[in-house]
């Protein structure tokens, strides 16, 4: 029995050593996995950051290109607007001058007509006054 007890004690010592060795291997494996995960996460984050920076650069370039196109279009529209306004002002200026000339002519015609009517009225008044003087 003592031999059996010695064998059991020896076996328990071996198993205890094996357990400690397994626990140590387990702790090392967990440490290795943590380090591997940290490195993979770091690499993934760097790749993701580079991807985002590249995408942001592309979007900014596109945005600035759109701004340039819109500014060019705005400049073209402003030039067209200025040209159209100048043309309208020239056209309106010519029309205004033409209307002034027509108005002046109409005023002259009316003044002449008024002067003739005034003269005719004066003549009628003179004739009526003479006739009244002779009738007395």
Number of C-alpha atoms within 10 A of each C-alpha: 6 7 8 9 10 11 12 12 12 12 12 12 12 12 12 12 12 12 12 12 12 12 12 12 12 12 12 12 12 12 12 12 12 12 12 12 12 12 12 12 12 12 12 12 12 12 12 12 12 12 12 12 12 12 12 12 12 12 12 12 12 12 12 12 12 12 12 12 12 12 12 12 12 12 12 12 12 12 12 12 12 12 12 12 12 12 12 12 13 12 12 12 12 12 12 13 12 12 12 12 12 12 12 12 12 12 12 12 12 12 12 12 12 12 12 12 12 12 12 12 12 12 12 12 12 12 12 12 12 11 11 10 9 8 7 5
